[in-house]
Amino acid sequence: MTNNVHPLAHRIEDACRMIGVGRTSLYRLISQGKLRAIRIAGRTLVSHREVERLIAEAENSYELLPK
């Protein structure tokens, strides 16, 4: 039996890939207070829920592109 463990928080590089932005843009979102980051063991992480919140907020705040 394999155990599918999903991370609760992501490294900056992984969060960038998930959201589809570069490091500079991600750190800008953090500094603007649009994305919350946490520090654990000297490492900056972004929680999975925070990534999902950012995407959901963007979907509700901006005009969606047509299909």
Secondary structure, DSSP 8 states (H G I E B T S, - for coil): -------SEEEHHHHHHHHT--HHHHHHHHHTTSS--EEETTEEEEEHHHHHHHHHHHHHHS-----
